[in-house]
Amino acid sequence: MRYLGKALVALATVAMAGGAIAGRPADAPAATSPAETAKAFGARENIQQISLSPSGDKVAMLMPTPGRGMTLYVVNLTTDAPPKPIMKSSGDIDQLRDCRWSTDTRLICSISLTDNEGTVRLGYSRTIALNDDGSKAKVLSARTSSMALGITQDGGSLVDWGADGTGSVLMTHFYVPEYSTGTHAAETRSGLGVDLVDTTTLSRKAIEQPRENVVAYISDGQGVVRMMGIQSTDGNGYDGNRISYSYRQPNSRDWKPFGTVRLNGNVYSGFVPEAVDRELNVAYGFESTDGRAALYSVSLDGSMTKKLVMSRPDVDMDSLISVGRRDRVVGASYVTDRREVMFFDPALKALQASLAKALPGHIITFIDASADENKLLLFAGSDNDPGRYYLFDKKTRSLSEILAARSELAGMPLSTVKAITYKAADGTTIPAYLTLPAGSDGKNLPAIVMPHGGPAARDEWGFDWLSQFFAARGYAVIQPEFRGSAGYGDQWYNKNGYQGWRTAMSDINDAGHWMVKSGIADPQKLAIVGWSYGGYAALQTSVVDPDLYKAIVAVAPVTDLDTLRDEARAYSYYPQRDAQIGHGPWVVEGSPARNASRIKAPVLLFHGDRDTNVGIGESRLMAGKLKSAGAKVELVEYKGLDHQLDDDVARAGMLAKADAFLRASMGMAP
């Protein structure tokens, strides 16, 4: 392995400095004090997003600046020129999110923005284009008129690159009707369409006329839109529970019916198309078979022939693998104990086998490719390796390292993660991941049960900055895949973690009991820590079993199910949230804020005041209820941060405070 010239040595220094050009050397010593450890683990990854130019000679990278900002760097991999910062965002109300190459010298970037509309916090996006030296920046999003009858939140998203290869892009365009003032020039169209936009001249041409309630356009990777999804609406303007898909045969502009997907909460039933393969003339997508998601293909020649491509008897197939600028579908992925990939493409299957030998014990992910696919951008990481980015050259068969994902952790002992199982109270075998402090004997340790968020989510084997931090501070950590988790099929999902909260909480608490019975956890030093739904679980498990945990840390938690429902009333997805939570006695019984008097352990809450996933009012409600019940509670609020608390300083402070709180609550030395 080697660095690609002096430019990337300089880039490593940039990463170590948290985005500043001048910084500490790349061989900085590992953190030792609790504060230094919290700072190292709380730092955001050096690369938030990366893209390879069509030639494969340059990379564009979004790298965090100290705090919550972001900087776009461009690096020429063939020269010794230093990395060039060409654009920054503050992270306050604006943030760079995604930058890709339209040509070898021009980039398109998405910028997200937040604003308040009365009591509702709204998100906006805009797309811009700029040269790779930062010059000639222009807005690609369609201009809005002061006469518009509504606001345009969606500034357009990438559908495909134009077929001409000259830097044009297919992007969505949300049309808003305008006031008519006696002129025929007022816009009367509404809905989502697709424009072909030249990223240099900004000339635009409508490729797909806008249609009401369109939620998806799928292209063939060659600049041709082949599928469209339209979601039903109810009488109040909310999203309905059906998405009807249409398709086109090759060289035709006529839409033909494809199929309908039904939604129950956030669960889909029916074939959900995700990609079109132009050469095979099929749509790839997922559909449940025998209670588990499987990958199918459906012919787009008019016959609608459906074929099973991949399935597993134990877990869901959950994602397509694509490569290159044309997002060529080459395989699919699933998770058992670890994430696995099954390739259609024989050459990539052989390449992955070779790379696995070069990087043993690592999960390898294809990130991007040059236009000819001779150069591949890869990421490889493991449980105790935060990962590194590499460039693989097919012609020379060389693998070159670009940059480590978390240079702040260089030299720090990290823990291995082991897939284990334990028995639930009803005898069901529950999978989980166990992380023990590096070098420990794994006995009589302070321990943490850490349920994942979602609830329609799951943990995976790999590097987890939160669990690794606590392991570095001496805690054993178990992450249970409780019933209600995604990835294990319909029966395991058990409606969801809200309506099926009793089973989910029982499984999570059984993870704590197993830690004690196995001798790993000191029963007087067992805590629970969770984020989002995991924060909800941290609180609700303590309602169910008040004596099990000696301390509770909840980050951005759901605390009242009716409040979570009400937070969605101003948004179009309200019916899905309403169906997810449902109506019944479980709503009151499963809301920790309504049962705060049962919680005995001290509670520490963290929440950002710009959280649009779970409003900060839920933590304020919980803190108030706990105080009224005479419990010990503290709420830490972060101004200007959202659900992810995506800020180095905030995360470092959160880790340090959570660690100190747990130690004080459980009678441990600082």
C-alpha positions in Angstrom: 0.0 0.0 0.0 1.3 3.5 -0.7 0.0 7.0 -0.7 -0.7 8.6 -4.0 1.9 11.3 -3.9 2.6 14.3 -1.7 -0.9 15.7 -2.2 -2.4 12.9 -0.1 0.3 13.2 2.6 -0.9 16.8 2.9 -4.5 15.6 2.9 -3.7 13.3 5.8 -2.4 16.3 7.7 -5.6 18.2 6.9 -7.6 15.3 8.3 -5.6 15.2 11.5 -6.2 19.0 11.9 -10.0 18.6 11.6 -10.1 20.4 8.3 -7.4 23.1 8.9 -4.5 23.1 6.5 -2.0 23.4 9.3 -2.2 20.7 12.0 -0.6 18.1 14.1 1.5 15.5 12.3 -0.1 12.2 11.1 1.7 10.2 13.7 0.1 12.1 16.6 0.0 10.0 19.8 -3.2 8.2 20.8 -5.6 9.9 23.2 -5.0 9.0 26.9 -7.1 11.2 29.2 -10.9 10.8 29.3 -11.4 14.2 27.7 -8.9 13.3 24.9 -10.6 9.9 24.4 -14.0 11.6 24.1 -12.6 14.1 21.6 -11.0 11.4 19.5 -14.2 9.3 19.3 -16.5 12.2 19.0 -14.7 13.6 15.9 -16.6 13.1 12.7 -15.2 10.9 10.0 -12.4 12.5 7.9 -14.4 11.9 4.7 -18.1 12.5 4.9 -18.6 11.8 1.2 -16.2 11.1 -1.7 -16.4 11.0 -5.5 -14.0 9.9 -8.3 -13.8 12.0 -11.5 -14.7 10.4 -14.8 -11.0 10.0 -15.7 -10.2 8.6 -12.3 -7.4 11.1 -11.8 -9.2 13.3 -9.2 -11.3 12.9 -6.1 -13.7 15.4 -4.5 -14.2 15.0 -0.8 -16.5 16.5 1.8 -14.4 16.9 5.0 -15.6 18.2 8.3 -14.3 21.4 9.8 -14.0 21.8 13.5 -17.5 22.0 15.0 -20.3 21.4 12.5 -19.1 22.8 9.2 -18.0 21.1 6.0 -15.4 21.8 3.3 -15.2 20.5 -0.2 -11.7 19.5 -1.2 -10.4 18.5 -4.6 -7.3 16.4 -5.0 -5.4 15.6 -8.2 -4.1 12.1 -7.7 -1.5 12.4 -10.4 0.4 15.4 -9.2 2.0 16.7 -6.0 -0.4 19.7 -5.8 -1.8 20.2 -2.3 -5.5 19.5 -1.7 -7.6 22.5 -2.7 -10.5 23.7 -0.6 -13.1 25.1 -3.0 -16.3 25.5 -1.0 -17.4 25.6 2.7 -20.7 25.4 4.6 -21.2 26.5 8.2 -23.4 23.6 9.4 -25.7 26.2 11.1 -28.6 26.5 8.6 -26.6 25.4 5.5 -24.7 22.2 4.9 -23.0 20.6 1.9 -24.3 17.1 1.5 -23.3 15.5 -1.8 -20.8 16.4 -4.5 -20.2 14.5 -7.7 -18.3 15.1 -11.0 -20.4 16.0 -14.0 -17.2 16.3 -16.1 -13.5 16.0 -15.3 -13.5 19.7 -14.3 -17.0 20.4 -13.1 -18.9 19.3 -10.0 -22.5 19.4 -8.9 -23.3 19.7 -5.1 -26.4 19.5 -3.0 -26.9 22.0 -0.2 -29.4 21.4 2.5 -30.9 24.3 4.4 -33.3 24.6 7.4 -35.8 27.3 8.3 -38.9 27.8 10.4 -42.4 28.2 9.0 -44.3 29.2 12.1 -43.9 26.4 14.5 -42.9 23.9 11.8 -39.2 23.4 10.9 -38.8 22.9 7.2 -35.9 21.5 5.2 -34.9 22.8 1.8 -32.4 21.7 -0.8 -30.6 23.4 -3.6 -28.2 22.1 -6.2 -25.3 24.0 -7.6 -22.5 23.5 -10.2 -19.0 24.8 -10.0 -15.6 24.2 -11.5 -13.0 22.1 -9.6 -11.1 25.2 -8.7 -14.2 26.8 -7.1 -14.9 29.2 -10.0 -18.1 29.7 -12.0 -20.5 28.5 -9.3 -24.1 28.5 -10.6 -27.4 27.3 -9.2 -28.8 24.3 -11.1 -32.1 24.2 -9.3 -34.9 25.8 -11.3 -35.6 29.4 -10.4 -38.7 30.1 -8.3 -41.0 33.0 -8.9 -42.3 35.6 -6.4 -45.7 34.8 -7.9 -45.6 31.1 -6.9 -48.6 29.8 -5.0 -46.4 27.7 -2.7 -42.9 27.2 -1.6 -40.3 25.0 -3.3 -38.5 22.9 -0.7 -37.1 20.4 -3.2 -34.4 22.0 -5.3 -34.0 18.9 -7.4 -32.1 15.6 -7.1 -29.9 13.7 -9.5 -31.7 11.1 -11.6 -29.0 10.2 -14.1 -26.2 11.7 -16.1 -27.2 12.9 -19.6 -26.6 10.5 -22.5 -24.3 12.8 -24.4 -21.4 12.6 -21.9 -20.7 16.3 -22.0 -21.7 17.1 -18.5 -25.5 17.4 -18.7 -27.5 16.0 -15.9 -31.1 14.7 -15.5 -32.5 16.1 -12.3 -36.0 16.4 -10.8 -37.9 19.7 -11.0 -40.7 20.5 -8.6 -43.2 22.8 -10.4 -45.3 25.2 -8.4 -48.3 27.0 -10.0 -48.1 30.8 -10.1 -50.7 33.6 -9.6 -52.3 34.6 -12.8 -52.2 38.3 -13.2 -53.8 38.5 -16.7 -50.7 37.2 -18.4 -50.3 33.9 -20.2 -46.8 33.6 -18.9 -47.8 32.4 -15.4 -46.8 28.8 -14.7 -49.9 26.5 -14.4 -48.1 23.1 -14.1 -47.6 21.4 -10.8 -45.9 18.3 -9.5 -42.6 16.6 -10.1 -40.9 16.4 -13.5 -37.4 15.8 -14.9 -35.2 18.3 -16.7 -32.0 17.8 -18.7 -29.7 20.6 -17.5 -26.3 21.6 -18.9 -24.1 22.1 -15.8 -22.1 24.8 -17.5 -24.5 26.9 -19.6 -27.6 26.1 -17.3 -29.7 25.5 -20.4 -32.6 23.2 -19.4 -35.1 21.1 -21.3 -38.1 19.3 -19.8 -37.6 15.6 -20.3 -40.6 14.5 -18.2 -43.5 16.9 -17.8 -44.6 17.3 -14.2 -47.3 15.1 -12.7 -49.0 15.4 -9.4 -47.9 13.1 -6.6 -45.0 11.6 -8.4 -42.5 10.3 -5.8 -40.0 8.4 -8.0 -38.3 8.5 -11.4 -36.0 5.6 -12.3 -33.6 5.9 -15.3 -31.7 3.2 -17.1 -28.2 4.6 -16.4 -28.0 5.9 -19.9 -30.0 9.1 -19.6 -33.5 7.6 -20.3 -36.3 7.6 -17.7 -37.9 4.2 -17.7 -40.1 4.0 -14.6 -42.3 6.4 -12.5 -44.0 6.0 -9.2 -47.1 8.0 -8.2 -48.4 7.9 -4.6 -52.0 8.2 -3.7 -53.3 10.9 -1.5 -56.2 11.1 0.9 -58.9 13.8 1.2 -56.8 15.9 3.5 -53.8 16.1 1.1 -51.8 13.5 3.1 -49.8 10.7 1.5 -51.9 7.7 0.8 -51.0 4.0 1.3 -50.4 3.1 -2.4 -47.6 3.8 -4.8 -48.5 2.9 -8.4 -45.6 2.3 -10.8 -45.5 2.6 -14.5 -42.8 1.7 -17.0 -41.7 2.2 -20.6 -40.6 -0.3 -23.1 -37.3 0.5 -25.0 -37.6 3.4 -27.5 -41.1 4.2 -26.4 -42.6 7.3 -24.6 -45.8 5.5 -23.6 -46.3 4.7 -20.0 -47.6 1.2 -19.2 -48.9 0.0 -15.8 -46.3 -1.9 -13.8 -47.7 -2.6 -10.3 -48.8 -1.2 -7.0 -47.0 -1.2 -3.7 -49.0 -0.8 -0.5 -47.7 0.8 2.7 -48.6 -0.1 6.2 -46.8 2.4 8.4 -43.3 2.2 7.0 -43.6 -1.4 5.7 -44.0 -2.0 2.0 -45.8 -4.9 0.4 -45.5 -5.8 -3.2 -42.6 -5.4 -5.6 -40.6 -2.2 -5.0 -38.5 -1.3 -8.1 -35.1 0.2 -7.4 -33.1 0.1 -10.6 -33.3 -0.6 -14.3 -30.7 -2.6 -16.3 -30.7 -1.3 -19.9 -28.9 -4.2 -21.4 -31.1 -6.9 -19.8 -34.2 -4.7 -20.1 -35.3 -5.5 -16.6 -36.2 -3.7 -13.4 -34.6 -4.9 -10.2 -36.4 -4.6 -6.9 -37.3 -6.3 -3.6 -40.4 -8.2 -2.5 -41.3 -10.4 0.4 -41.2 -14.1 -0.2 -41.8 -16.6 2.5 -41.8 -13.7 5.0 -38.4 -12.3 3.9 -37.3 -9.7 1.4 -35.9 -11.2 -1.8 -34.4 -9.7 -4.9 -36.4 -10.1 -8.1 -36.1 -8.9 -11.7 -39.1 -8.0 -13.9 -38.9 -7.8 -17.7 -39.7 -4.5 -19.2 -40.5 -5.9 -22.7 -44.2 -6.1 -22.1 -44.3 -9.6 -20.8 -43.7 -8.5 -17.1 -41.8 -11.8 -16.5 -40.7 -12.0 -12.9 -37.7 -14.0 -11.8 -36.2 -14.6 -8.4 -32.6 -13.4 -8.5 -31.5 -13.9 -4.9 -33.0 -14.8 -1.5 -32.0 -16.1 1.9 -33.9 -18.4 4.2 -32.6 -16.6 7.3 -32.4 -12.9 6.6 -33.7 -10.2 4.2 -31.9 -9.2 1.0 -31.6 -5.5 1.7 -29.7 -3.6 -0.9 -28.5 -3.5 -4.5 -24.8 -3.2 -5.4 -24.0 -0.9 -8.3 -20.8 0.4 -9.7 -19.7 3.2 -12.0 -21.2 6.5 -13.2 -24.1 4.6 -14.8 -24.9 2.8 -11.5 -24.6 -0.6 -13.3 -26.2 -3.2 -11.0 -23.6 -5.9 -10.3 -24.9 -7.7 -7.2 -26.9 -7.5 -4.0 -26.2 -7.5 -0.3 -27.5 -8.9 3.0 -26.4 -9.2 6.6 -26.1 -12.4 8.7 -23.4 -12.1 11.4 -21.6 -9.8 8.9 -22.6 -8.0 5.7 -22.1 -10.2 2.6 -22.2 -9.4 -1.1 -23.4 -11.7 -3.9 -22.1 -10.5 -7.3 -23.7 -11.0 -10.7 -20.6 -9.7 -12.4 -18.0 -12.5 -12.6 -15.1 -10.0 -13.0 -16.1 -8.1 -9.8 -16.7 -11.3 -8.0 -13.1 -12.4 -8.7 -11.8 -8.9 -7.9 -13.5 -8.9 -4.5 -12.0 -12.3 -3.7 -8.6 -10.9 -4.5 -9.1 -7.8 -2.5 -10.3 -9.9 0.4 -6.9 -11.6 0.4 -5.1 -8.3 0.3 -7.3 -6.9 3.1 -8.2 -9.9 5.3 -10.9 -9.5 7.8 -12.3 -6.4 6.2 -15.6 -5.6 4.6 -14.9 -4.0 1.2 -17.4 -1.6 -0.4 -17.3 -0.2 -3.9 -17.8 3.5 -3.6 -17.3 4.9 -7.1 -15.5 4.3 -10.5 -14.0 6.1 -13.4 -16.1 6.3 -16.6 -14.4 3.3 -18.1 -14.5 1.4 -14.7 -10.7 0.8 -14.9 -10.2 2.7 -11.6 -12.3 1.8 -8.6 -12.8 3.8 -5.4 -13.1 1.4 -2.4 -13.6 1.5 1.3 -12.4 -1.2 3.6 -13.1 -1.4 7.3 -13.7 -3.9 10.1 -14.8 -4.0 13.7 -11.6 -2.7 15.2 -10.5 -0.7 12.1 -12.5 2.4 11.4 -11.6 2.0 7.7 -9.6 3.5 4.9 -10.3 4.6 1.3 -8.4 3.0 -1.5 -8.0 3.4 -5.3 -7.7 0.2 -7.3 -6.3 0.4 -10.8 -7.4 -2.6 -12.9 -4.8 -2.1 -15.5 -1.8 -2.1 -13.2 -3.5 -4.3 -10.5 -2.3 -1.8 -7.9 -4.1 -0.9 -4.7 -3.3 2.5 -3.2 -4.4 4.0 0.0 -6.0 7.4 -0.1 -7.0 8.3 3.5 -8.0 6.8 6.8 -11.6 7.4 7.9 -10.7 8.3 11.5 -7.1 9.4 11.8 -7.8 10.7 15.3 -7.9 7.1 16.5 -4.5 6.1 15.1 -2.6 4.1 17.6 -5.5 3.7 20.0 -6.4 0.1 21.0 -9.8 -0.7 19.6 -12.0 -3.6 20.5 -13.1 -6.6 18.6 -16.8 -7.2 18.0 -18.2 -10.7 18.4 -21.6 -11.9 17.1 -23.3 -13.8 19.9 -26.8 -15.1 20.8 -28.7 -15.3 24.0 -32.1 -16.7 25.1 -35.1 -14.5 25.6 -37.6 -15.1 28.4 -39.8 -17.1 26.0 -36.9 -19.2 24.8 -36.4 -17.4 21.5 -32.7 -17.1 20.4 -31.8 -13.4 20.0 -28.7 -12.4 18.0 -26.5 -9.6 19.3 -23.1 -8.0 19.1 -20.8 -8.0 22.1 -17.9 -5.6 22.4 -15.4 -6.1 25.3 -12.7 -3.6 26.4 -9.4 -4.4 24.6 -7.2 -6.5 26.8 -9.9 -7.3 29.4 -10.7 -10.7 30.7 -14.4 -10.0 30.0 -15.5 -10.7 33.6 -17.4 -8.6 36.2 -17.2 -5.4 34.1 -19.2 -2.2 34.1 -21.6 -2.9 31.2 -24.0 -1.2 28.8 -27.0 -2.5 26.9 -27.2 -0.4 23.7 -30.4 -0.9 21.6 -30.3 0.5 18.1 -32.5 3.2 16.7 -35.2 2.8 14.0 -37.1 0.9 15.1 -37.0 -0.4 11.5 -33.2 -0.8 11.6 -30.5 -3.2 12.9 -26.9 -3.1 14.0 -24.1 -4.6 11.9 -20.7 -6.0 12.5 -18.2 -3.3 11.9 -16.8 -0.1 13.5 -19.3 1.7 15.7 -17.9 4.9 17.2 -20.4 5.0 20.1 -19.9 1.4 21.4 -16.1 1.6 20.7 -15.9 4.7 22.9 -17.5 3.0 25.8 -15.4 -0.1 25.3 -12.3 2.2 25.4 -13.5 3.5 28.7 -13.7 0.0 30.2 -17.4 -0.9 29.6 -18.6 -4.2 28.0 -21.3 -3.3 25.4 -24.0 -5.6 24.1 -26.2 -4.5 21.1 -29.2 -6.7 20.8 -31.1 -7.4 17.6 -34.4 -7.5 19.4 -37.7 -8.5 17.8 -38.9 -5.4 16.1 -35.5 -5.1 14.3 -35.3 -5.0 10.5 -33.4 -7.5 8.4 -34.7 -10.8 9.9 -38.1 -11.0 8.1 -41.7 -10.1 8.7 -42.3 -12.3 11.7 -39.2 -11.0 13.5 -40.3 -7.4 12.7 -43.4 -8.1 14.8 -45.5 -5.2 13.6 -42.8 -2.8 14.7 -41.0 -1.7 17.8 -43.8 0.6 18.9 -46.9 -1.6 18.6 -44.8 -4.6 19.6 -42.9 -2.7 22.3 -43.6 -5.3 25.0 -41.7 -8.0 23.1 -38.9 -5.6 22.1 -38.4 -4.3 25.6 -38.4 -7.8 27.0 -35.7 -8.9 24.5 -33.6 -5.9 25.3 -33.8 -6.4 29.1 -33.0 -10.1 28.6 -29.7 -8.9 27.0 -28.9 -7.2 30.3 -29.9 -10.3 32.3 -27.7 -12.4 30.0 -24.7 -10.1 30.6 -25.1 -10.6 34.4 -25.7 -14.3 34.3 -22.7 -14.9 32.0 -20.5 -13.1 34.5 -19.6 -10.3 32.0 -21.5 -7.6 33.8 -21.3 -6.5 37.4 -25.0 -6.3 38.3 -24.4 -3.1 40.3 -22.8 -1.5 37.2 -25.2 -2.2 34.4 -26.5 0.7 32.4 -28.5 1.3 29.2 -27.6 3.8 26.5 -29.6 4.5 23.4 -30.2 7.0 20.6 -33.6 7.9 19.0 -35.7 4.7 19.2 -32.8 3.3 21.2 -33.3 6.2 23.6 -37.0 5.4 23.8 -36.0 1.8 24.6 -33.5 3.0 27.3 -36.4 4.7 29.1 -39.2 2.2 28.4 -37.1 -0.8 29.5 -36.6 0.9 32.8 -40.4 1.4 33.1 -40.8 -2.4 32.6 -37.9 -3.4 34.9 -37.1 -0.5 37.2 -34.4 -2.4 39.1 -32.3 -3.7 36.2 -30.3 -0.6 35.2 -28.4 1.7 37.5 -28.1 4.5 35.0 -29.9 5.6 31.8 -28.6 7.7 28.9 -31.0 8.6 26.2 -30.1 10.7 23.1 -32.9 12.3 21.1 -35.4 9.8 22.5 -39.0 9.3 21.7 -40.8 9.7 25.0 -44.5 9.8 24.2 -46.1 8.0 21.3 -49.0 10.3 20.8 -46.6 13.3 20.8 -44.5 11.5 18.1 -47.7 11.1 16.1 -48.7 14.7 16.6 -45.3 15.9 15.4 -46.1 14.5 12.0 -49.5 16.2 11.5 -48.0 19.1 9.6 -46.3 16.7 7.1 -47.6 14.6 4.2 -46.3 11.4 5.8 -48.6 11.7 8.8 -50.8 8.6 7.8 -47.7 6.4 7.7 -46.6 7.6 11.2 -50.2 7.2 12.5 -50.3 3.6 11.2 -46.9 2.8 12.6 -47.9 3.8 16.1 -51.5 2.6 15.8 -54.3 3.2 18.4 -54.7 1.1 21.5 -53.7 0.7 25.1 -50.1 0.2 24.1 -49.8 3.9 23.2 -50.2 5.0 26.8 -48.6 2.0 28.4 -45.7 2.2 26.0 -44.9 5.9 26.5 -42.2 6.4 29.1 -43.2 10.0 29.8 -46.6 8.8 31.0 -45.0 6.2 33.2 -42.1 8.2 34.5 -42.9 7.5 38.2 -41.8 3.9 37.6 -38.2 4.8 36.6 -35.8 4.6 39.5 -32.3 5.0 37.9 -30.9 8.5 37.3 -31.4 9.7 33.7 -29.3 11.8 31.4 -30.9 13.2 28.2 -29.3 14.9 25.2 -31.3 16.6 22.4 -30.7 19.1 19.5 -33.3 21.9 19.2 -33.4 21.5 15.4 -34.3 17.8 15.5 -37.0 17.1 12.9 -37.0 13.4 13.5 -38.0 13.6 17.2 -38.8 17.0 18.5 -36.9 18.3 21.5 -40.2 18.8 23.2 -40.2 15.0 23.9 -37.0 15.3 26.0 -38.3 18.4 27.7 -41.6 16.5 28.5 -39.6 13.5 29.9 -37.4 15.7 32.0 -40.4 17.5 33.5 -42.3 14.3 34.3 -39.2 12.8 35.9 -38.6 15.9 38.0 -42.3 15.9 39.1 -41.8 12.2 40.2 -38.8 13.1 42.3 -36.3 11.3 40.0 -32.8 12.5 39.2 -32.6 13.8 35.7 -30.6 16.2 33.5 -31.4 17.4 30.0 -28.5 18.8 27.8 -29.8 20.8 24.9 -27.8 21.6 21.8 -28.7 24.8 20.0 -28.8 24.5 16.2 -28.3 20.8 16.0 -30.5 18.1 14.5 -31.2 14.5 15.3 -27.6 13.3 14.5 -25.8 16.0 16.7 -23.4 16.2 13.7 -20.9 18.4 15.5 -17.4 17.4 16.7 -17.5 19.6 19.8 -21.0 18.5 20.8 -20.3 14.8 20.3 -17.1 15.0 22.3 -18.9 16.8 25.1 -21.8 14.3 25.0 -19.4 11.4 25.3 -17.4 12.9 28.1 -20.5 13.9 30.0 -22.2 10.5 29.5 -19.1 8.6 30.7 -18.8 10.8 33.8 -22.5 10.4 34.5 -22.4 6.6 34.2 -19.4 6.4 36.5 -20.9 8.7 39.1 -24.2 6.9 39.0 -22.6 3.4 39.4 -20.0 4.4 42.0 -17.0 4.1 39.6 -13.8 6.1 39.6 -13.7 9.0 37.1 
